[in-house]
């Protein structure tokens, strides 16, 4: 089986010091770098997803309920939307930007970022690009991109277990990929919701695996 590693939303705003920080996010970025260094050769593709909000409507709120609405985070083109510095990007082949004009929980809603404009994702100085220009109208979504490469199995890691990792893994299963989640390479928000999410994964035949079991 051809396999891809999907790294979900390891962005500054979801790590300590960010607008919507998840405990353990920065350590996860470092752990993922170590994992990539040792294991990138086991995957036929390595991709990331990123919240890239331009105007997500009710997803942003001044009085968020932290369930369907949230404080402003991962605004397109800002430092908070960039991948965390401790995440080594050397082995990442493609980035999929999601939530430009909606919630964008699932990585399968993301579209491929334009490689010639990827500088804006790295915060390079002097790049004069409108945020919406980073993805072209005909950019493939994640599912199309994986299918073009014959990928039929995905391993999912990242932030947050009970939100965007959850949505991405369940959508992957719905799209008939063989799916596994490396549980100790994820970070979540609410322990009760994490437990519920893991049950959802089991019901959807998503394999839960630890690093020790790899």
C-alpha positions in Angstrom: 0.0 0.0 0.0 1.2 3.5 -0.9 1.2 5.6 2.3 1.1 9.3 3.1 1.9 11.0 6.4 -0.6 13.9 7.0 0.7 16.4 9.6 -2.4 18.4 10.8 -2.1 22.1 11.8 1.2 22.2 13.7 1.0 26.0 13.6 2.2 28.8 15.9 -1.3 29.8 17.0 -2.0 26.2 18.1 1.2 26.0 20.2 2.2 27.6 23.4 2.2 31.4 23.1 -0.3 31.3 20.2 -3.8 32.7 20.0 -5.5 29.3 20.5 -2.7 27.3 22.2 -2.9 23.5 22.8 -0.8 22.2 25.7 2.1 20.2 24.4 1.9 21.7 20.9 5.5 22.9 20.8 6.9 19.7 22.1 4.8 17.8 19.5 6.5 19.9 16.8 9.9 18.8 18.0 8.8 15.2 18.4 7.5 15.2 14.9 10.8 16.5 13.6 12.6 13.6 15.3 10.0 11.2 13.9 10.4 12.6 10.4 14.2 12.4 10.6 14.0 8.7 11.5 10.9 7.6 9.5 10.3 9.8 6.5 11.5 7.1 4.2 8.6 4.9 5.2 6.1 7.2 3.5 5.5 7.8 -0.2 4.4 11.4 0.6 4.6 13.8 3.6 2.1 16.7 3.6 0.8 19.2 6.1 -2.5 21.0 6.5 -2.8 24.5 7.8 -5.7 26.7 8.9 -5.4 29.7 6.6 -8.4 31.9 7.6 -9.3 35.0 5.5 -13.0 35.4 6.3 -14.3 32.3 8.1 -17.5 33.9 9.2 -19.0 32.7 12.5 -15.9 30.5 13.1 -14.4 33.7 14.7 -16.1 35.3 17.6 -15.4 38.0 20.2 -17.4 35.8 22.6 -16.4 32.3 21.5 -18.1 29.1 22.8 -15.0 27.0 22.1 -17.1 24.5 20.3 -18.4 26.1 17.1 -16.8 29.5 17.5 -13.3 30.5 18.4 -11.0 33.5 19.1 -9.3 34.9 16.0 -6.4 32.5 15.0 -4.3 31.4 12.0 -5.2 34.5 10.0 -3.8 34.0 6.4 -0.3 35.4 6.0 0.3 36.1 9.7 3.0 34.5 11.9 0.3 32.7 13.8 -0.6 30.7 10.7 2.9 29.6 10.0 4.2 26.2 10.8 5.9 26.0 14.2 9.7 26.7 14.0 10.4 23.3 15.7 8.7 21.4 12.9 11.4 20.5 10.4 9.9 21.0 6.9 12.8 19.4 5.0 10.7 16.3 4.2 7.4 18.0 3.6 6.3 17.8 0.0 3.1 19.8 0.0 1.0 22.1 2.1 -2.8 22.2 2.0 -4.5 25.4 3.2 -8.0 25.2 4.6 -10.7 27.3 6.2 -10.1 30.4 4.0 -13.8 31.2 4.1 -15.3 28.6 6.4 -14.5 26.5 9.5 -12.0 24.3 7.7 -11.7 21.5 10.3 -10.8 18.7 7.9 -7.6 18.6 6.0 -9.6 17.1 3.1 -11.2 20.5 2.7 -7.7 22.0 2.0 -6.3 23.0 -1.3 -2.7 22.8 -2.4 -0.7 26.0 -1.7 1.1 27.4 -4.7 4.8 26.3 -4.5 6.1 29.4 -6.2 4.4 31.5 -3.5 5.3 29.4 -0.5 7.5 32.2 0.8 4.5 33.8 2.3 4.1 30.6 4.4 7.6 31.0 5.7 7.2 34.7 6.6 9.8 35.8 4.1 10.3 39.6 4.0 9.3 41.5 0.9 6.8 39.0 -0.4 3.9 41.1 -1.8 1.1 38.5 -2.2 -2.5 38.7 -1.2 -3.4 35.8 1.2 -6.0 34.4 -1.2 -3.5 34.3 -4.0 -1.5 31.5 -2.3 -4.0 28.9 -3.6 -5.0 28.9 -7.3 -8.6 28.3 -8.3 -7.6 25.0 -9.9 -5.4 23.8 -7.1 -6.2 20.2 -6.2 -7.7 19.3 -2.9 -6.0 16.8 -0.6 -8.0 13.8 -1.8 -7.3 14.5 -5.5 -3.6 15.0 -4.8 -3.3 11.8 -2.9 -5.2 9.8 -5.5 -3.0 11.2 -8.3 -0.1 9.6 -6.4 -1.8 6.3 -5.9 -2.0 6.8 -2.1 -4.4 4.4 -0.4 -3.2 4.5 3.2 -2.7 7.6 5.4 -1.1 8.1 8.8 -2.3 11.1 10.7 -0.6 13.2 13.4 -0.9 16.7 14.7 -3.2 19.2 16.4 -5.8 19.0 17.8 -6.8 15.4 18.4 -10.4 16.3 19.2 -10.9 18.8 16.4 -8.9 19.0 13.2 -7.1 15.6 13.6 -10.6 14.1 14.3 -12.2 15.6 11.2 -9.3 14.8 8.9 -9.1 11.1 10.1 -12.8 10.6 9.8 -12.9 12.1 6.3 -10.0 9.9 5.3 -11.9 6.9 6.4 -15.0 8.1 4.6 -12.9 8.5 1.5 -11.9 4.8 1.7 -8.3 5.3 2.8 -6.8 2.9 5.3 -6.3 5.2 8.2 -4.1 5.1 11.3 -3.5 7.8 13.9 -0.3 7.8 16.0 -1.8 8.8 19.3 1.4 10.0 21.0 2.1 12.3 18.0 -1.1 14.2 18.6 -2.1 16.9 21.1 -5.7 17.5 22.1 -7.8 20.1 24.0 -10.3 18.4 26.2 -9.7 15.0 27.8 -13.3 13.9 27.7 -13.6 14.9 24.0 -10.4 13.2 23.2 -11.8 10.0 24.7 -14.9 10.4 22.7 -12.8 11.0 19.5 -10.8 7.8 20.1 -14.1 5.9 20.3 -15.2 7.5 17.1 -12.0 6.4 15.5 -12.4 2.8 16.6 -16.0 2.8 15.3 -14.8 4.1 11.9 -12.0 1.4 11.8 -9.3 4.0 12.2 -6.2 2.2 13.6 -4.8 3.7 16.8 -1.2 3.1 17.2 1.6 4.3 19.5 5.2 5.0 18.6 6.3 1.9 20.4 4.0 -0.2 18.2 5.5 1.1 14.9 
